Amino acid sequence: MPAFLKNILLADANYPRTQRLGRLLNRLEYNVFISNTPADLLRMAQRLLPNLIILDLRMPFHEGSDCLAMLRRDRPLDIVKVIVAGELSDEALLTDCLSKGAQAVIRRPINPTELYIIIHKLIEPNPRRSIRLRVIFKVKVIHGSSVKAYFATVISDQGLFIRTTEPLDTNETVKVVLDLPSTRPIEFSGMVIYRTRFDKETFQEPGMGIKFLDIDKDLQRNLRRFIESCLTGEHYDTLGI
């Protein structure tokens, strides 16, 4: 987990909706703050100077102007990235927001992976292309004639991170068997792409990152859906395999 979580300010008069989105962003490892009125939005943005604002397209007007214009008039806030959220039917209005200073737009229902990729592109120094889930589950790693059991602590549709004080060397190829909800064991070919050692100064988790090789597209899609459902709290029975 990052040493310092970045701050995201949600601006939406629909409180239940901001609560749902806030929980998702927490699970994606961001600090979340919520404003439900234009006055609160301006006050919190000025005091917090967040890394990102997710602004509802229909947030009430502030002193005769929309909230995006209000934010862009405030020079200190000009560095803050803004994503405007709207409905599928709001295409013209969302496109207009891009010309008025928003860095990105997103349409509801919000897809977690799409949101994750947009956020990373805007505020992360090394943007990721796949959404990640922090969990603890059993995994077997087959390397040559050796079979060892570990715990994985992070998974995406591209690979996973395995906790161990004895990581394999980078570029080593392995077979990975995952203990996830499915009708049969899930087995991947993988390659160790990085390894970390325990650091008592930063409490860095020791282990190795393994990238999936030649993963079946349907399985990859189901794995992504499984990760998204865990992050949103929606029900998902199995990986469908």
C-alpha positions in Angstrom: 0.0 0.0 0.0 1.3 3.5 -0.8 2.9 5.4 2.1 0.8 8.5 1.4 -2.6 8.0 -0.1 -3.7 10.7 -2.6 -6.9 12.7 -2.0 -10.0 12.7 -4.2 -12.9 15.1 -3.6 -16.3 13.9 -4.8 -18.8 16.7 -5.6 -22.3 15.5 -6.0 -25.7 16.4 -4.4 -26.8 12.8 -4.6 -25.4 11.6 -1.2 -26.1 7.8 -1.6 -24.3 7.9 -5.0 -21.2 9.6 -3.5 -21.2 7.0 -0.7 -21.1 4.1 -3.2 -18.4 5.8 -5.3 -16.4 6.8 -2.1 -16.3 3.2 -0.9 -15.0 2.1 -4.3 -12.3 4.7 -4.3 -11.3 3.7 -0.7 -10.8 0.2 -1.9 -8.7 1.5 -4.8 -6.5 3.1 -2.1 -7.4 6.8 -2.2 -8.5 9.1 0.6 -12.0 10.3 -0.2 -13.8 13.5 0.8 -17.4 14.4 -0.1 -19.1 17.7 -0.8 -22.8 17.9 -1.5 -23.1 21.7 -2.3 -21.2 24.1 -4.5 -20.2 26.1 -1.4 -18.8 23.0 0.3 -17.0 22.1 -2.9 -15.2 25.4 -3.2 -14.3 25.5 0.5 -13.0 22.0 0.7 -11.1 22.3 -2.6 -9.4 25.4 -1.4 -8.4 23.9 2.0 -7.6 20.4 0.8 -6.1 21.1 -2.7 -7.0 17.5 -3.7 -5.2 15.6 -6.3 -8.4 15.1 -8.2 -12.1 16.2 -8.1 -14.9 14.0 -9.5 -17.7 16.5 -10.3 -21.3 15.6 -11.0 -22.4 17.3 -14.2 -25.6 18.4 -12.6 -24.1 19.9 -9.4 -26.2 23.0 -8.6 -25.0 26.3 -9.9 -22.9 28.6 -7.8 -23.5 32.4 -8.0 -24.8 32.1 -11.6 -22.1 29.8 -13.0 -21.6 26.0 -13.1 -19.2 24.4 -10.7 -16.6 23.6 -13.3 -16.3 27.3 -14.2 -16.2 28.2 -10.5 -13.2 25.9 -10.0 -11.4 27.1 -13.1 -11.8 30.7 -12.0 -9.9 30.0 -8.8 -6.2 30.2 -9.9 -4.8 28.1 -7.0 -7.2 25.3 -8.0 -6.2 25.4 -11.7 -3.7 22.6 -11.0 -6.3 20.2 -9.7 -7.4 17.6 -12.2 -11.2 17.3 -12.7 -13.3 14.4 -14.0 -16.9 15.3 -14.8 -19.4 12.4 -14.4 -22.7 12.3 -16.3 -25.2 10.0 -17.9 -25.0 8.3 -21.3 -27.5 10.8 -22.6 -25.3 13.7 -21.6 -22.7 13.2 -24.4 -22.9 16.8 -25.8 -22.7 18.4 -22.3 -19.8 16.1 -21.3 -17.9 17.0 -24.5 -18.4 20.6 -23.7 -16.9 20.2 -20.3 -13.6 19.0 -21.8 -13.4 22.3 -23.7 -14.1 24.2 -20.5 -11.3 22.8 -18.4 -12.1 19.3 -17.4 -9.4 16.7 -17.9 -11.7 13.8 -18.5 -15.3 12.7 -18.4 -17.0 9.4 -17.3 -20.4 8.1 -18.0 -22.8 6.3 -15.6 -23.1 3.5 -14.8 -19.4 3.9 -13.9 -17.2 0.9 -14.7 -14.5 0.4 -12.0 -11.8 -0.5 -14.5 -12.5 2.5 -16.7 -12.5 4.9 -13.7 -9.3 3.3 -12.3 -7.5 3.8 -15.7 -8.6 7.4 -16.0 -7.5 8.3 -12.5 -4.1 6.6 -12.9 -3.6 8.4 -16.2 -4.3 11.8 -14.6 -2.6 11.6 -11.2 -0.3 8.7 -10.9 3.4 8.9 -12.0 3.4 5.3 -13.3 -0.2 4.7 -14.6 -1.5 1.1 -14.4 -3.6 -0.3 -17.2 -5.4 -3.0 -15.1 -7.4 -2.6 -12.0 -6.0 -4.4 -8.9 -7.6 -6.0 -5.9 -5.9 -6.4 -2.5 -6.9 -9.8 -1.0 -5.3 -12.8 0.7 -5.9 -16.1 -1.0 -4.0 -19.4 -1.4 -1.8 -20.0 -4.5 0.5 -22.8 -5.6 3.6 -22.1 -7.6 5.1 -24.9 -9.7 8.7 -24.1 -10.6 10.5 -27.0 -12.3 10.0 -30.0 -10.0 9.2 -27.8 -7.0 5.6 -27.1 -5.8 5.2 -24.6 -3.1 2.1 -23.0 -1.4 2.0 -19.3 -0.8 -0.5 -16.4 -0.2 -1.1 -13.9 -3.0 -2.0 -10.4 -1.7 -2.7 -8.5 -5.0 -4.3 -9.7 -8.2 -5.3 -8.1 -11.5 -6.2 -9.6 -14.9 -2.6 -9.3 -15.9 -0.9 -10.9 -12.9 -0.5 -11.2 -9.1 1.8 -10.5 -6.2 2.9 -13.3 -4.0 4.1 -12.8 -0.4 7.3 -14.6 0.3 10.7 -14.0 1.8 12.3 -16.2 -0.8 11.2 -14.9 -4.2 12.4 -16.5 -7.4 14.7 -14.7 -9.7 13.2 -12.3 -12.3 12.5 -13.9 -15.7 11.9 -17.3 -14.2 8.8 -19.0 -15.7 6.3 -20.8 -13.4 2.9 -22.4 -13.3 0.4 -20.8 -10.9 -2.7 -22.5 -9.5 -5.2 -20.1 -7.9 -7.6 -20.9 -5.1 -10.5 -18.6 -6.3 -14.3 -19.2 -6.6 -14.5 -21.5 -9.7 -15.8 -24.8 -10.8 -12.2 -26.1 -11.2 -8.7 -25.0 -10.2 -7.4 -22.0 -12.3 -4.0 -22.5 -13.7 -1.8 -20.0 -15.5 1.6 -19.8 -17.0 3.6 -16.9 -15.6 6.9 -15.1 -15.4 8.5 -13.3 -12.4 8.9 -9.7 -13.5 10.1 -8.2 -10.2 10.9 -9.1 -6.6 11.0 -7.1 -3.4 12.8 -7.6 -0.1 11.5 -6.7 3.4 12.4 -3.2 4.3 12.0 -2.3 8.0 12.1 1.4 7.2 9.2 1.4 4.8 7.5 -1.9 5.8 7.7 -3.0 2.2 6.0 -6.4 1.7 8.5 -9.0 0.5 7.6 -11.1 -2.4 7.5 -11.4 -6.2 5.3 -10.0 -9.0 4.2 -12.6 -11.5 2.8 -11.7 -15.0 0.4 -14.0 -16.6 1.5 -15.4 -19.9 -0.8 -16.3 -22.8 -4.0 -16.0 -20.6 -7.2 -17.0 -22.3 -9.2 -13.9 -23.2 -12.5 -15.2 -21.8 -10.8 -16.2 -18.5 -9.1 -12.8 -18.4 -12.4 -11.0 -18.9 -14.1 -13.1 -16.2 -11.2 -12.4 -13.8 -11.6 -8.7 -14.4 -15.4 -9.0 -13.7 -14.6 -10.9 -10.5 -12.2 -8.2 -9.3 -14.7 -5.4 -10.2 -17.5 -7.2 -8.3 -15.3 -7.5 -5.2 -14.4 -3.8 -5.3 -18.0 -2.7 -5.8 -19.5 -5.2 -3.3 -21.7 -6.7 -5.9 -22.6 -10.5 -5.8 -20.5 -12.7 -8.1 -20.8 -16.5 -7.7 -17.8 -17.9 -9.6 -15.3 -17.1 -12.3 -17.5 -19.0 -14.7 -15.0 -21.7 -15.6 
